Amino acid sequence: MSMTTDTVGISRKSLAGARAQFQARKLTDHVATVFLSACAVLCVAVLLLILGYVVYRGAGYINWQFLTALPKPVGEAGGGVGNALVGSAVIVTIAVLMAVPLGVGAAIFLNEFPSGVLGRGIRFLADILTGVPSIVVGLVAYGLVVAPMRHFSAISGAVAYAFIMVPIVLITAQEALRLVPSTLREASLALGVPRWRTIMQVVIPVSSRALLTGIILAIARALGETAPMLFTAFGNPYWNFDLTKPMATLPLVIYRYATGPYNDWHEQAWAASFVLVVVVLLSSILTRSVLRNKFDA
Amino acid sequence: MAKARADIKPSSPNTAQVVLGFLGFRHAGTANWTDNLFFGFSRLFALAIIAMTIVLLVVLFQGADESIRKFGLGFLVGTDWNPVSEEFGTLPTVIGTLVISFVGLLLAIPVSLGTAVFIALYAPVRLRTPLSYLVEMLAAIPSVIYGLWGLFVLVPVIRMVQIWLKSHFGWFFLFSGPANYGTGVLAAGVMLAIMITPIITAISRDVIRAVPRSQIEAMYALGATKWETVWNVVLPYARGGIVGAAILGLGRAIGETMAVTMVGGNAFRLVTSVFDPVHSMASQIASEFTEATYSLYVSSLIYVGLVLFGITIVVNLLGQLLIWRMSKGRVTMLE
């Protein structure tokens, strides 16, 4: 950025030099702009490439039978993922029943009864727990439920999902509660309403949309997890509603079919992926539209 | 908020209050016993988070116990993994994990950073939010679907690239070994790069947004071009946070399981070339756990999980710390 001016008057030569330098700086700036836009385009292109391919391969296979039927034995055409859809739903529902009270309850403690070290410590642990690899969560659920029971079970899968969901629910719930204006709490307390009723009837209803968003986010995250299901829920080719027995889930079916040797399995893996992507992305878009990104604010 | 607490002195405690108080259900400044009960329950839930963490550690250590007793810390430097002779060591998978994660990071950092700068400073205001959404959507795609896509779309492409590299640069030591499988270090690295791009982009973007506007304006006032401003002011200012974002991306990559299992080639050996099939710690657990037939084998796999857990925690703490220092707690890991 330094220009060379040797004397009081600017010589023709140095003026030309300065101009050339300016042109070079402008060129660098243009090149940088092109590079930065190319990065963004690349990211979006990869997303569209992946989603587009899943839709292209999977959407055509979807029909009522695929969504409701049991898998057929190898070699027979047709069959579906009905049991896996139901299995995923059952396991996630049980995980929600375990994780939501725990996560929201802890968030209430952190935000409504600030207690210094304990609160900060718990929030710190929650941050750590979100970073635990999902396969490790699977090992924990195995050691906690499968090993004592001596066989794979749906309930162990639910425990694994709950481990993944609790910190997400806690962190999003804490953010949700933090957004409730303290004037509302103070108004309620000033009217003589006890703290617990203030929380249950003022704070929670006001933040209910944001709370729900966090819960949906946690469900979407859990629904796509495969690694913790490998040695907990394990998968099952039949209908099963017994929580102490192995149960099929959608990601497990995708994994088994994708790594299997049959073309028909690959087709079904794409179709099952299409179903999973639709569910996960719909919930992600849903939460996005409810909870405005912090970036916009 | 805390100051709003109603300051009523308890008059005479009733029986329920005494019993609950004895159990630790107590909250200073409230006379209402239902309030105490409520406080007690919410604290119980909060303490359950601590219990969860302890359970996690206890279960892992208990499961790995047999293997820890047998191999001790030598497990970390052992290069054998032989279920038949009951010899287990995890050095090749640790190295495999780090190698593919660094390949992923190397590919992801320029693109993520470029996208973050573009979204934060270059894109038209109306495009910023949709662009952020789209990039973060990459994070919402389940990893098994990345694996499926990687297996059927990416691996054939990588295979062609590898064959080309082999025929033109085969003399280079990183390009030795058979190139025609497609699955291996390169495929796993590219897969991981795609998967960690959203987290690095999102955090870098927030960190870049935290650069004071006055610094940027000052550069413009001095006649700097936009790129000169980005290069000389924005990036140096945000450096700590960007490094933190990259480290969190690394943490994500290290723990990634399904996609690596599906495109990594799953071979237990020290990698020497980018074409080599590779096992990460997570992919080894995923592919062998249900086939482990005796307790020492299972225990050794859980030991691998424990090592993986330890490495991820250290990496994540480091990343979180850097971002906290830079943004003073405004940017969190979930974003």
Boltz contact constraints between the chains, C-beta under 6 A:
constraints:
  - contact:
      token1: [A, 25]
      token2: [B, 225]
      max_distance: 6.0
  - contact:
      token1: [A, 28]
      token2: [B, 227]
      max_distance: 6.0
  - contact:
      token1: [A, 29]
      token2: [B, 225]
      max_distance: 6.0
  - contact:
      token1: [A, 29]
      token2: [B, 226]
      max_distance: 6.0
  - contact:
      token1: [A, 29]
      token2: [B, 227]
      max_distance: 6.0
  - contact:
      token1: [A, 32]
      token2: [B, 227]
      max_distance: 6.0
  - contact:
      token1: [A, 36]
      token2: [B, 114]
      max_distance: 6.0
  - contact:
      token1: [A, 36]
      token2: [B, 117]
      max_distance: 6.0
  - contact:
      token1: [A, 36]
      token2: [B, 118]
      max_distance: 6.0
  - contact:
      token1: [A, 36]
      token2: [B, 122]
      max_distance: 6.0
  - contact:
      token1: [A, 39]
      token2: [B, 111]
      max_distance: 6.0
  - contact:
      token1: [A, 39]
      token2: [B, 114]
      max_distance: 6.0
  - contact:
      token1: [A, 39]
      token2: [B, 115]
      max_distance: 6.0
  - contact:
      token1: [A, 40]
      token2: [B, 115]
      max_distance: 6.0
  - contact:
      token1: [A, 40]
      token2: [B, 118]
      max_distance: 6.0
  - contact:
      token1: [A, 42]
      token2: [B, 111]
      max_distance: 6.0
  - contact:
      token1: [A, 43]
      token2: [B, 115]
      max_distance: 6.0
  - contact:
      token1: [A, 43]
      token2: [B, 135]
      max_distance: 6.0
  - contact:
      token1: [A, 44]
      token2: [B, 134]
      max_distance: 6.0
  - contact:
      token1: [A, 46]
      token2: [B, 194]
      max_distance: 6.0
  - contact:
      token1: [A, 47]
      token2: [B, 134]
      max_distance: 6.0
  - contact:
      token1: [A, 47]
      token2: [B, 137]
      max_distance: 6.0
  - contact:
      token1: [A, 47]
      token2: [B, 138]
      max_distance: 6.0
  - contact:
      token1: [A, 50]
      token2: [B, 149]
      max_distance: 6.0
  - contact:
      token1: [A, 53]
      token2: [B, 153]
      max_distance: 6.0
  - contact:
      token1: [A, 102]
      token2: [B, 45]
      max_distance: 6.0
  - contact:
      token1: [A, 102]
      token2: [B, 48]
      max_distance: 6.0
  - contact:
      token1: [A, 105]
      token2: [B, 42]
      max_distance: 6.0
  - contact:
      token1: [A, 105]
      token2: [B, 45]
      max_distance: 6.0
  - contact:
      token1: [A, 106]
      token2: [B, 45]
      max_distance: 6.0
  - contact:
      token1: [A, 106]
      token2: [B, 46]
      max_distance: 6.0
  - contact:
      token1: [A, 106]
      token2: [B, 49]
      max_distance: 6.0
  - contact:
      token1: [A, 108]
      token2: [B, 42]
      max_distance: 6.0
  - contact:
      token1: [A, 109]
      token2: [B, 42]
      max_distance: 6.0
  - contact:
      token1: [A, 109]
      token2: [B, 43]
      max_distance: 6.0
  - contact:
      token1: [A, 109]
      token2: [B, 46]
      max_distance: 6.0
  - contact:
      token1: [A, 113]
      token2: [B, 39]
      max_distance: 6.0
  - contact:
      token1: [A, 114]
      token2: [B, 2]
      max_distance: 6.0
  - contact:
      token1: [A, 122]
      token2: [B, 46]
      max_distance: 6.0
  - contact:
      token1: [A, 122]
      token2: [B, 49]
      max_distance: 6.0
  - contact:
      token1: [A, 125]
      token2: [B, 49]
      max_distance: 6.0
  - contact:
      token1: [A, 125]
      token2: [B, 53]
      max_distance: 6.0
  - contact:
      token1: [A, 127]
      token2: [B, 333]
      max_distance: 6.0
  - contact:
      token1: [A, 130]
      token2: [B, 333]
      max_distance: 6.0
  - contact:
      token1: [A, 131]
      token2: [B, 251]
      max_distance: 6.0
  - contact:
      token1: [A, 131]
      token2: [B, 312]
      max_distance: 6.0
  - contact:
      token1: [A, 131]
      token2: [B, 316]
      max_distance: 6.0
  - contact:
      token1: [A, 133]
      token2: [B, 255]
      max_distance: 6.0
  - contact:
      token1: [A, 133]
      token2: [B, 282]
      max_distance: 6.0
  - contact:
      token1: [A, 133]
      token2: [B, 308]
      max_distance: 6.0
  - contact:
      token1: [A, 133]
      token2: [B, 312]
      max_distance: 6.0
  - contact:
      token1: [A, 135]
      token2: [B, 257]
      max_distance: 6.0
  - contact:
      token1: [A, 135]
      token2: [B, 282]
      max_distance: 6.0
  - contact:
      token1: [A, 135]
      token2: [B, 285]
      max_distance: 6.0
  - contact:
      token1: [A, 135]
      token2: [B, 286]
      max_distance: 6.0
  - contact:
      token1: [A, 136]
      token2: [B, 305]
      max_distance: 6.0
  - contact:
      token1: [A, 136]
      token2: [B, 309]
      max_distance: 6.0
  - contact:
      token1: [A, 139]
      token2: [B, 302]
      max_distance: 6.0
  - contact:
      token1: [A, 139]
      token2: [B, 305]
      max_distance: 6.0
  - contact:
      token1: [A, 140]
      token2: [B, 56]
      max_distance: 6.0
  - contact:
      token1: [A, 140]
      token2: [B, 59]
      max_distance: 6.0
  - contact:
      token1: [A, 143]
      token2: [B, 59]
      max_distance: 6.0
  - contact:
      token1: [A, 143]
      token2: [B, 63]
      max_distance: 6.0
  - contact:
      token1: [A, 144]
      token2: [B, 59]
      max_distance: 6.0
  - contact:
      token1: [A, 171]
      token2: [B, 334]
      max_distance: 6.0
  - contact:
      token1: [A, 182]
      token2: [B, 1]
      max_distance: 6.0
  - contact:
      token1: [A, 185]
      token2: [B, 4]
      max_distance: 6.0
  - contact:
      token1: [A, 186]
      token2: [B, 4]
      max_distance: 6.0
  - contact:
      token1: [A, 189]
      token2: [B, 4]
      max_distance: 6.0
  - contact:
      token1: [A, 189]
      token2: [B, 6]
      max_distance: 6.0
  - contact:
      token1: [A, 194]
      token2: [B, 32]
      max_distance: 6.0
  - contact:
      token1: [A, 194]
      token2: [B, 35]
      max_distance: 6.0
  - contact:
      token1: [A, 195]
      token2: [B, 35]
      max_distance: 6.0
  - contact:
      token1: [A, 196]
      token2: [B, 34]
      max_distance: 6.0
  - contact:
      token1: [A, 196]
      token2: [B, 35]
      max_distance: 6.0
  - contact:
      token1: [A, 196]
      token2: [B, 38]
      max_distance: 6.0
  - contact:
      token1: [A, 224]
      token2: [B, 142]
      max_distance: 6.0
  - contact:
      token1: [A, 226]
      token2: [B, 144]
      max_distance: 6.0
  - contact:
      token1: [A, 226]
      token2: [B, 258]
      max_distance: 6.0
  - contact:
      token1: [A, 227]
      token2: [B, 257]
      max_distance: 6.0
  - contact:
      token1: [A, 227]
      token2: [B, 258]
      max_distance: 6.0
  - contact:
      token1: [A, 227]
      token2: [B, 286]
      max_distance: 6.0
  - contact:
      token1: [A, 230]
      token2: [B, 286]
      max_distance: 6.0
  - contact:
      token1: [A, 231]
      token2: [B, 289]
      max_distance: 6.0
  - contact:
      token1: [A, 231]
      token2: [B, 290]
      max_distance: 6.0
  - contact:
      token1: [A, 251]
      token2: [B, 144]
      max_distance: 6.0
  - contact:
      token1: [A, 254]
      token2: [B, 144]
      max_distance: 6.0
  - contact:
      token1: [A, 255]
      token2: [B, 144]
      max_distance: 6.0
  - contact:
      token1: [A, 258]
      token2: [B, 148]
      max_distance: 6.0
  - contact:
      token1: [A, 269]
      token2: [B, 148]
      max_distance: 6.0
  - contact:
      token1: [A, 273]
      token2: [B, 145]
      max_distance: 6.0
  - contact:
      token1: [A, 273]
      token2: [B, 148]
      max_distance: 6.0
  - contact:
      token1: [A, 280]
      token2: [B, 140]
      max_distance: 6.0
  - contact:
      token1: [A, 284]
      token2: [B, 140]
      max_distance: 6.0
  - contact:
      token1: [A, 295]
      token2: [B, 132]
      max_distance: 6.0
  - contact:
      token1: [A, 296]
      token2: [B, 129]
      max_distance: 6.0
